[in-house]
Amino acid sequence: MHHAPKRPVRTLAALVVVSAGALTLAGCGSSLNDTAGGSDSAACGTTNLAMNNWVGYTADAAVYTYLAENELGCTVTQKTVSSEVAWQGFGSGEIDVVLENWGHEALKEKYIEGDKTAVEVGPTGNDGIIGWYIPEWMTTEYPDLKTWEDLNKYADLFATSESGGKGQLLDGDPSYVTNDEALVTNLGLNYQVVYAGSEAALIEAFRSAEANRTPLLAYFYEPHWFFTEQKLGHITLPEYTEGCDAVPEQVACDYPPYVLDKIASSTWVEKDTPAVKLLQNFTWTNDDQNTVAAYIAKDNMSPEDAAKKWVDDNPDKVSAMLEGLE
């Protein structure tokens, strides 16, 4: 997997503002069993793993945690925290690892280049796409609805009770990487961004739209297991070019392609424990992540059972992650 090119500084259009001293994390030990081979937990120590609220991240965390605890004897404490707030925990020791980072160049500038409390630990192997999508039924019913230039003529079709007489563009959690409010303004679209609040709410909106044949335009992203359930239509935005999103308020272009990467606390990485080496080795594909995510979200498996199934089914990939550690 190639490394991400340097991208312009990005900020969130709908950043949840939290003061540096106000970081509150909901911590819980992982529910995986504590029997393990390899290194002992004293040598490996405890890893405080940020848990962001989308199922692809849960899949990453499940496999990393399973291998760390069951193969290396490490202790992993999973802490629920939003994607941008997690970075505040690197300096305090409350967070050691963010497993799946989507860009966040402004945070990299502050915490990696600025106060140096965090470091990049390489790509996850996953390629990320953010964009606007419509349910599968609309792709055949409205074949001319393909690009942002087609949206205004259908604004009334997408209007809801929450969109103030304009078309609705449904976003997820406000903490997700999004330029959507700026895009609507700068592209002259007669739409209003409405926040569903979570990934789960976005998925249910797509399911309902497909089942009831109701119009929906929504923010979504790949990799995601949901594309194995429904073939969403991707609305094309103006082509992304280097620097077109440098000024958040002026963004009028598509999202960049994301080479998803791992971020860790500088002091934690310096310990060079088996948990650190596992993080450095941790890479897999979009299909791998989608497989584990589908076990969790569609098959109702627990994250640890989903991780165990994937680990048992992929010995060669697991061996590569554990190379030099067993």
N, C-alpha and C positions, 0 to 999 in steps of 0.2 A: 504494500500500500504506500502510495506516495505521500509525502508530507504536505500539509496545507501551505499554499503560498501566503505571503504576508498580505493581510487584508487591511483596509482602512478601519479606523476606530469606529466601533458601532456602539450605540446605546439603545436602551429599550424605549419604545414609544410610550409604553404604559408602565414605567418602572414603579414598582412598589417601594416607596421610600422608607428605609429603616435606618435609624442612626447607628453609628458604628458600635455604640455601647449597648444596643438594644437587641442583640442577637439572642434569641431564645430557641433552643432546639429540643425537640421531643425525642429523647433517646430510648432505645430499647436494645437489649442484646439480641443477636439473631437467634432464631428458633431452631437452628440446625443442631444436631446432636454434637456432643463435645468429645466423642471418641475420635481419635485422630492418630495418624502415623506421622512420619517425617519429623520435623523440628518440634521441640516442646514449646508450650505457650510462653514460658518465661523468656526464651531466646527470641521468639517472634514478637512478643508484646501484644498490645491491643491496638487495633486499627479502628478509628472513628470514621465510618463511611457515610457520607451524605446520601440521603435517599430522596431523589426528586420525583415528582408525582406524575410520571408517565410510565406505561408498562414496559416499554423498551428498556428504560433505565432499570426497572425492577428485574428484568431478565439479566442484564449485565451484572447487577449486584448479586443476584442469586447464584450465578456460576462462580463469580469471584469469591463470594463468601463460602460457598460449598468447598471449593478447592483449598482456600486458606485454612478453614477449620478442619476438614476431614482428611486432607492430604498433608498439611504442613503443621497442624496443631496450633494454629494462631487463634486469637480471639478477635472477632469482628463485632463491633457495636454499630448498629444501623440507626441513623438519626434523621428523622423526617424534617426536611427544610427546603424552602424554595430555591430555585436554581441560582439566583443571584445572591441571596442572603448567605448561602453556604460559604462563599469566599471570605466573608468576614471572620469565619471561624478558623481559618488557617493560622493566623498569627497567635490566637489564644490557645490553640491546641484542641479546640472543641471539634474541629473537622480536620481529618488527615487526607481524605481522598474525595474527589468528584470524578465519578467514573465515565460520564458521558457529557462532555461540554460542547455546546452548540455556539461556536463563535465567541461571543462576549468579549470582543476586542477591548472595550473600555475597561472591563474588569482585569484583563491581562495587563493592560497598561498600568493600572493602579497597583495590583497585588504582585505581579511578576516583575515588571520593569521598575515599578516605583518602590514600594516598601519591601520587596523581595521576600515576602512571606510564602509565596507559592512558586511552583515550577511546572513546566509542561513535561509530561511523561510519555509523549508519543501518541500516535493515532490508535483508536480502538479497532480500526479496520472497517468501520461503518461509514458510509457516505450518506450525508443528510440532505434532504430537499424540503424546503418550506414553500408553501404556495396556497392558492385558492382553488377549491374543488367544489364540484356539484355531484349529486347522487347519480347512480348509474342510469336510472330511468330517464333523466333529463338529457343524457348524451344522445339518446335516440329520438326523443320527443322534440328536442330543440337542437338540431344539428348545426345551426349557425351560431350557437352560443359557445364560442371557443376562446375568445381573447377578451382582454379588458375593454377593447373598443366596442364590443357587443353588449356590454353590461347596462348602459344607460337606457337602452330601448326596452330592457326587461326589468327596470327598477321597480315598477309597480307589482310585477309578479313576485318579487322577493320581499315586498313590504310585510311587516308584522306589527303587532300591537306595541312592540318595544322600539321600533325603528323610526318613530316620529314622522310617518308619511313618506319616508325614503325607503329604498331597498335595504334589506338587512345583510350585513356581512358578519357572520358569527365567528368570533374568536374564542380561544380557550381560556386558560388562566392568564390574567394580566401580566404575570411575571415571565411568561414565555417570550422568547425573542420575537418581536413583531414590529413591523413598520406600517401596519395596516391603516392606522388613522392618518398618517402622513400620506400614504399612497392614495387613499380616497380623496383627500383634499387636493393633492398635487396633480392627480390625473383627472380632476374635474368630475368625479363620479357622484351621482345622486344616491349615495348610500350612507348608512350609519353603522359604525362598528358597535356590536353588542357582545358582551362577554358571557360565554356559557359557564365559565368558572373552572373547568377541568377537562382533561382528556376524555374521561368517561362520559361527560355531558356531550362532547362533540360526537363521539361514537353513537350515542343514543339518538342524537339529532339526525345523523345520517341514516340510521336504521329506520327511524320513524318516517323520514322523508321518502325512503325507498318503499316501505310497506304501504304508506298512505298516498304515495305519488304527490307529495307536497314539495314545492320548490325550496331549495336550500343552497345558499352560497356560504362556504365556510373555510376558515383557515385550517390546514392540516399539514401533515408532514410524513416523510418517508425516511428511514425504514419504519414500517408498521405492519403488524400482523393483520390489521383490518383489510388490507388490500387483497388478502386471500379470501375474504368474505364478500367484498363488494368492489367492483371495478369503477372507482370514482373517476369523474372527468376532471382534468387539470386545466384551469383557465390560464392562458398564457398572459404574462405581464411583460412590459417593455424589457428588452434584453438587459441583463446585468453586465456592466462593464466595470473594470477596476476603478474604484473611487466614486462610483455613482451614488453610494450610500454614505459618503463621508460626513455629510451634514444631515442628521436624522430628520430635522423638520423639512428638509428639501427633497427627501427621497421620492423618486418617481420611476424607479426601476425594480426589476425582480430581485428576489433574495439571491445571495451568492450560493454556489454549491458549497456545502460544508464537509470538510474532512473532520469528523468528530474525534475529539482527543480527550486524554486523561490529564487531570490537574491534581497536584498533591502539595501538601505542606512541605516547605523547604526543610524544616527541622526533622520531619518524619522521614523524608527521603534520605537524609544524611545518616540515619541509623542503619541503612543498608540491611534490613532484616529480610527474612524469607517473604514476608508480606510485601515489601518494597519490590523485591525481584519478581514476584508474581505479577504485580501491577505492571511492571516494565514489559513482561512477557505476554500480558493479556491482550490478545487480538482475535477477532473473529469476523464473520461476514454479515451482511444484512440478512441473508437467509438463515444464518445461525441464530441471530437475535430474534427474528420473526418466529422461528420455530419454538424457542423457549417462551416468548411472549404469548404465542397462541396456546401453549400448554396451560399458561396461567389464566389468560383472559377468556379463552373459549372452552377449554376442557376443565376449568375450575380446579386445576392442580395447585397445590401450595407451591410457593417459589422454590423451596428446598427440594420437593419431589420433582418439579420441572427441571431443576438444575441437575439432579441425580440422573434423570432419564437422559438428558443431553450428554452428560459426562460419560455415562455407560455406552451411549451410542456413537461417541466420537473419540475413541482412544488416541488416535494420531494427533488430533488437535489438542487434546488434553496433555499429551506428552510434550508437545511443543511449549505449552504454557508452563509446564513444570520442569522444563529443561534446566539441569544444573541445581535443582532444589531437592530432589529425592535422594 
